[in-house]
């Protein structure tokens, strides 16, 4: 399959045209309208600082149903101890920056470049990107952020500075989504941490069906959902 080069036109090739590892297109921009169109089509940006913008739609796709979140005994103990105060959208830019710093602190590169941080901050101010924070006093010790469309949450990244803080944020997100009847958290790609919490891989075509049944339609200018 060819990798498509995007131009100024607000358009993506069908996700089914992606290469086997999921790479679909290169180029374009990180404008709110292009990002929202991408997510609505099951596509997301992922690239390092020295690369052009790369757009991906992997098959299979890693997802987590809020009702299927697995809570281990140790995590259940943490939740009972009420170690953290959980907030929503209290410190979105700080959460995104902490996720980037966490990756760099592990000696890994990060796709959460300065331009990416600015792009998701714009989505946040428009009502599409949201964060969940874990606090100990006035200290931000964990959290996650992502994009909401329809009744889906497209997870982007998470971090922790205290044991279980990111997991507690995910539990809070999943419980809030379950209360609202939102059926799907997109995890994009699997890792052992997510799998241990109940995430699983499904075929891309099934993932796209879930998006449509959850009110996510290809649209560069949708109305922001009410969340949390």
Phi, psi and omega in degrees: 000139176285155172265124187278138177261121181276152175237207183285345179292140181274084185205147173232150171290161178302142180304330181295347180274002181294153174294166184306324180277355174112350181291128185246315188207164179225145175101203183079210182214181180247035177293154178305318183294322180288319178298316181294321176297317180301308181300321181294340179260005181080030183239146177216154178274143179200111184197160179262172188298329183271001183254159168291172177294125179246139183242135190232149171213083186289154176222112010281175180245140179268126182224162176224122173278125183309322182289346183256011178299129180265125179248112181290168178299318181293321178291321177300322178296316178301317180296319179294326182286346176055050183288335188236149166264128182261134176232162176238126175059032178271336184207057186303307181301324181292323178295314180298315179297321180293324177296319178295316181296324180297318178296316181293324180294337178273004181079013180255156172288170179225143173273353183272069181288174177302318179295322178294318179300317179295321181296317182284334173295322176297317178297323178297315181293337176274353177095011183256334181252139187221156178232155171237130185242146169245129185239146165238104190064233178265006184262127175281115187244359178180165178166182179208164175213162179185189185244139178250130170220142182055234176244035180236149174244121180263099184291139180250308182196164178214160180211163173213144172242358175222146184306130175073002185297316180292326178294320178297321177298318179294320177300316180298317177298310183299318180294319178296318178295320180296320177300323183273353182077025177273125194267350194214133167249120177277122179258358178067283183235145183281153166212163184303324180298311181293319180298322179295337180266002175110002178291151180214162178263138175228157178300148181302320181299324177290320177301315180296324175297320178299319179299313183296320181287346179258016175083017179259110180241147180303114186196122180282348181226062178283169172276139180293138177288160176273110182207141006275000000 
